[in-house]
Amino acid sequence: MIHARTQHPNAPLTPEGRRRMVRCVLEQRWTIEATAERFQVDAKTVTKWRDRFRAEGETGLLDRSSRPRRSPNRTGDGKCRRVLELRDKRRWGADRIAFEVGVAPSTVQRILNEAGCGRLDQGDRAAVIRYVRDRPGELIHVDVKKIAAIPPGGGWRIHGRGGAPTTSGAGYRFIHTALDDRTRIIYSEIHNDERAVTAAGFWGRAVHYFAELGIDCERVITDNGSCYKARLWHQACAATGTAVKKTRPRRPQTNGKVERYHRTLLEEWAYIRPWTSETQRQAGYDHFCHFYNHHRPHGALGWSTPAATLGDNLPDEHN
């Protein structure tokens, strides 16, 4: 039996201590009472280990599992099969399955863990078809993320729900992001709106940024937001020689790479610390963008950074 903590090999009543105790009784002919007093244990304990040694030899002095031989209240095979069936067909969590089957959520989780499907990503799921473009610039993903602005002095994360200054007038900020499908390199800016004129200006600067890295933006894909349906947006893309593509309605997976970036920036920038002002958070975002491009390993890139994936296309100061 493996213990959470390793005992000292000469501690009382480890296998070695039991061996010494049994030796006193069987070899040195001590009485049960004298041996119990010598080892500061009950006489029944001495008798137990003596009898085990007589019956099993050295093996009898080892620890045994405390699991009972019989468990009348153990969950039946029928319920176990039902739990696994619901997991496989419905993809439900332990709480939902427990309600349906009529057992405790902890019992459901134990059944799932024993069957090797304790996590949803360990089950038999439909194959996910992923794609990546062959060359940088072949497809650029563009999208906008809306987040609440931070009032001067910080919001409720610093002052608490009751003591935070009023957010009236703080408004929102809009993060415009362009992401290269092949390398995952991003160019991003924070603006006060998501109007067409702002999106068009952003696109011009994004194309210039990618051009400095040796990336020619051939196509751009966006959702069907109003700023991307406007004439100004199409004119800006035409001016850079970039073909415009749109995602299918209600299909965010098509633009999933930039959507995934937005979730990453929320976890690793927007809410990673309590910011005291919008200016401070903006400065932090500039550093985050550099970190994302040049220092953050990316699982989809084999744990390389986007800059490393681009390789020789980087300017000299980043090589």
C-alpha positions in Angstrom: 0.0 0.0 0.0 1.4 3.4 -1.0 1.1 6.1 1.6 0.9 9.8 1.0 3.9 10.2 3.4 6.8 7.8 3.6 7.3 6.6 7.2 10.7 6.2 8.8 11.9 2.6 8.2 12.5 2.0 11.9 9.3 3.7 13.2 7.2 1.6 15.6 4.7 -0.7 13.9 6.0 -0.3 10.4 6.7 -3.8 8.8 10.2 -3.7 10.5 8.7 -2.8 13.9 6.1 -5.5 13.6 8.9 -8.0 12.7 10.7 -7.0 15.9 7.5 -7.4 17.9 6.8 -10.8 16.6 10.4 -11.9 17.1 10.1 -11.0 20.8 7.1 -13.3 21.1 8.1 -16.3 18.9 11.9 -16.3 19.3 12.6 -14.7 22.7 9.5 -16.2 24.3 8.1 -13.0 25.7 4.6 -13.0 26.9 1.9 -11.1 24.9 1.5 -8.6 27.8 5.2 -7.9 28.2 5.6 -7.4 24.5 2.6 -5.1 24.4 4.1 -3.0 27.2 7.5 -3.0 25.5 6.1 -1.6 22.2 3.4 0.6 23.9 0.5 -1.1 22.1 -2.5 -3.1 23.1 -2.2 -6.9 23.7 -4.7 -7.5 20.9 -2.4 -5.8 18.4 0.5 -8.1 19.4 -1.8 -11.1 19.0 -3.0 -9.9 15.6 0.5 -9.6 14.1 1.7 -12.8 15.7 -1.2 -14.7 14.1 -0.7 -13.0 10.7 3.0 -13.9 10.7 2.2 -17.5 11.6 -0.4 -17.8 8.8 1.3 -15.8 6.0 5.0 -15.3 7.0 6.7 -12.0 6.1 3.9 -11.1 3.8 1.5 -11.0 6.7 3.4 -8.1 8.3 2.7 -5.8 5.3 -0.2 -3.3 5.2 -3.4 -4.4 3.6 -6.0 -2.4 1.7 -8.7 -0.9 3.8 -11.3 -1.5 1.1 -14.0 -3.8 2.3 -14.5 -7.2 0.6 -18.1 -6.5 0.1 -19.9 -3.2 -0.7 -23.7 -3.7 -0.6 -24.4 0.0 -1.3 -22.0 0.2 -4.3 -23.6 1.6 -7.4 -25.1 -1.1 -9.5 -23.8 -2.1 -13.0 -27.0 -0.9 -14.6 -26.6 2.7 -13.3 -23.0 2.7 -14.2 -23.9 1.8 -17.8 -26.6 4.5 -17.8 -24.0 7.1 -16.7 -21.6 6.2 -19.4 -24.4 6.1 -22.0 -25.6 9.6 -21.1 -22.0 10.9 -21.2 -21.4 9.4 -24.6 -24.7 10.4 -26.2 -25.6 13.6 -24.5 -22.1 15.0 -23.5 -23.6 16.0 -20.1 -21.5 17.0 -17.1 -21.6 15.0 -13.8 -24.3 17.2 -12.2 -26.7 16.8 -15.0 -26.1 13.0 -15.3 -26.5 12.7 -11.5 -29.9 14.4 -11.6 -31.0 12.1 -14.4 -29.8 8.8 -12.9 -30.5 9.6 -9.3 -27.1 9.3 -7.7 -24.6 11.8 -6.2 -22.5 14.0 -8.6 -19.4 12.7 -6.9 -20.5 9.1 -7.7 -21.0 10.0 -11.3 -17.6 11.6 -11.5 -16.0 8.5 -10.0 -17.7 6.3 -12.6 -16.5 8.6 -15.4 -13.0 8.7 -14.1 -12.8 4.9 -13.7 -14.0 4.6 -17.3 -11.4 7.0 -18.6 -13.9 9.7 -19.6 -13.7 12.0 -16.7 -13.0 14.9 -19.0 -15.1 15.7 -22.0 -12.1 16.0 -24.3 -11.2 12.4 -23.5 -14.4 11.0 -24.9 -15.2 9.9 -28.5 -15.9 13.2 -30.1 -16.5 14.0 -33.7 -13.3 14.9 -35.5 -12.6 18.6 -35.6 -11.5 19.8 -39.0 -8.8 22.4 -38.6 -7.1 24.3 -41.4 -4.1 26.6 -41.7 -3.2 28.5 -44.8 0.0 27.6 -46.7 1.7 31.0 -46.6 1.6 34.2 -44.5 -0.9 36.8 -45.7 -3.0 34.4 -47.6 -5.9 35.1 -45.2 -6.1 37.8 -42.5 -8.8 37.5 -39.8 -10.2 40.8 -38.6 -12.7 41.4 -35.8 -13.7 43.8 -33.0 -13.9 43.0 -29.3 -16.0 45.4 -27.1 -15.0 45.8 -23.5 -16.0 48.1 -20.7 -13.8 51.1 -20.1 -12.1 51.7 -16.7 -13.1 54.8 -14.8 -10.3 57.0 -13.3 -9.1 55.4 -10.1 -10.1 51.9 -11.1 -13.4 50.0 -11.0 -15.0 47.5 -8.7 -12.1 45.1 -8.9 -10.1 47.6 -6.8 -12.8 49.2 -4.7 -15.3 46.4 -4.3 -18.9 46.3 -5.6 -20.2 48.9 -3.2 -17.2 51.3 -3.1 -16.4 51.6 -6.8 -16.8 55.1 -8.4 -19.6 55.5 -10.8 -18.9 54.2 -14.3 -21.3 56.6 -15.8 -19.6 58.2 -18.8 -16.8 55.7 -18.9 -18.3 53.9 -21.9 -16.7 51.2 -23.8 -13.5 50.5 -25.7 -13.3 48.6 -29.0 -10.3 46.4 -29.7 -9.7 46.1 -33.5 -7.5 43.1 -34.3 -6.0 41.7 -37.5 -4.6 38.1 -37.3 -2.6 36.3 -39.9 -4.0 32.8 -40.4 -0.7 31.1 -41.1 1.6 32.6 -38.4 -1.0 33.9 -35.9 0.8 37.2 -35.8 -1.5 40.0 -34.7 -1.8 43.7 -35.2 -4.3 45.3 -32.8 -5.4 48.8 -31.6 -7.9 50.0 -29.0 -10.4 52.7 -30.2 -13.5 54.4 -28.9 -15.9 53.1 -31.5 -16.3 50.5 -34.3 -17.5 52.8 -37.0 -16.5 52.1 -40.7 -14.1 55.1 -40.8 -12.3 53.7 -37.8 -12.2 50.1 -39.2 -10.9 51.4 -42.5 -8.1 53.4 -40.9 -7.2 50.5 -38.8 -6.9 48.2 -41.8 -4.5 50.6 -43.6 -2.2 50.6 -40.6 -2.5 46.8 -40.2 -1.5 46.2 -43.8 1.5 48.5 -43.3 2.5 46.6 -40.2 2.3 43.2 -42.0 4.2 44.6 -45.0 7.1 45.6 -42.7 7.2 41.9 -41.7 7.3 40.8 -45.4 3.6 39.7 -45.4 1.4 40.6 -48.3 -2.3 40.7 -47.3 -4.1 38.8 -50.1 -7.5 38.2 -48.5 -9.3 39.4 -45.4 -12.2 37.7 -43.7 -14.6 39.4 -41.3 -18.0 38.9 -39.8 -21.1 40.8 -41.0 -20.8 43.7 -38.7 -22.0 47.0 -40.0 -18.6 48.5 -40.2 -17.4 45.7 -42.5 -20.4 46.0 -44.8 -19.8 49.7 -45.3 -18.5 51.1 -48.5 -15.5 52.7 -46.7 -14.3 49.2 -45.6 -14.5 47.8 -49.1 -12.7 50.9 -50.5 -9.9 50.5 -47.9 -9.4 46.8 -48.8 -9.5 47.6 -52.5 -6.8 50.3 -52.0 -4.5 47.6 -50.5 -5.3 45.0 -53.2 -7.0 42.7 -50.6 -10.0 40.6 -51.5 -12.8 40.7 -49.0 -14.5 37.6 -47.6 -17.3 37.3 -45.1 -18.2 34.6 -42.6 -21.4 32.7 -42.8 -24.2 34.1 -40.5 -24.1 32.6 -37.0 -20.9 30.7 -37.8 -18.2 32.2 -35.5 -16.0 29.1 -36.1 -15.1 30.5 -39.6 -13.4 33.4 -37.9 -12.4 31.3 -35.0 -8.7 32.2 -34.8 -9.3 35.8 -34.0 -12.2 34.8 -31.7 -9.7 32.6 -29.8 -7.3 35.5 -29.6 -10.0 37.6 -28.0 -10.5 35.0 -25.3 -6.8 34.9 -24.7 -6.5 38.6 -24.3 -9.4 38.7 -21.8 -7.7 36.0 -19.7 -4.1 37.2 -20.0 -4.5 40.9 -20.3 -7.9 42.5 -19.5 -8.6 40.7 -16.2 -5.2 39.5 -15.2 -4.8 42.4 -12.8 -6.8 45.3 -11.4 -6.1 48.3 -13.6 -6.4 51.8 -12.1 -7.0 53.7 -15.3 -7.7 53.2 -19.0 -4.3 54.7 -19.8 -2.6 52.1 -17.7 -4.5 49.3 -19.3 -3.7 50.7 -22.8 0.0 50.7 -22.0 -0.3 47.1 -20.7 -2.0 46.1 -24.0 0.9 47.4 -26.1 3.2 45.2 -24.1 0.8 42.2 -24.4 0.7 42.5 -28.1 4.5 42.3 -28.3 4.5 39.4 -25.9 1.9 37.6 -27.9 3.8 37.9 -31.1 7.3 37.3 -30.0 7.4 35.4 -26.7 4.1 33.5 -26.1 4.2 29.8 -27.2 1.2 28.8 -29.2 -0.2 25.3 -29.0 -1.5 25.3 -32.6 2.0 26.2 -33.7 3.7 23.3 -32.0 4.5 25.6 -29.0 6.4 28.0 -31.2 5.8 31.7 -31.1 4.1 33.5 -34.1 7.3 35.4 -34.8 9.3 32.1 -34.9 6.8 30.7 -37.3 7.3 33.6 -39.6 11.0 32.9 -39.5 13.2 34.8 -42.0 10.4 37.2 -42.9 11.0 39.1 -39.6 12.9 42.4 -39.8 16.5 42.3 -38.4 15.6 43.9 -35.0 13.4 40.9 -34.2 15.7 38.1 -35.5 
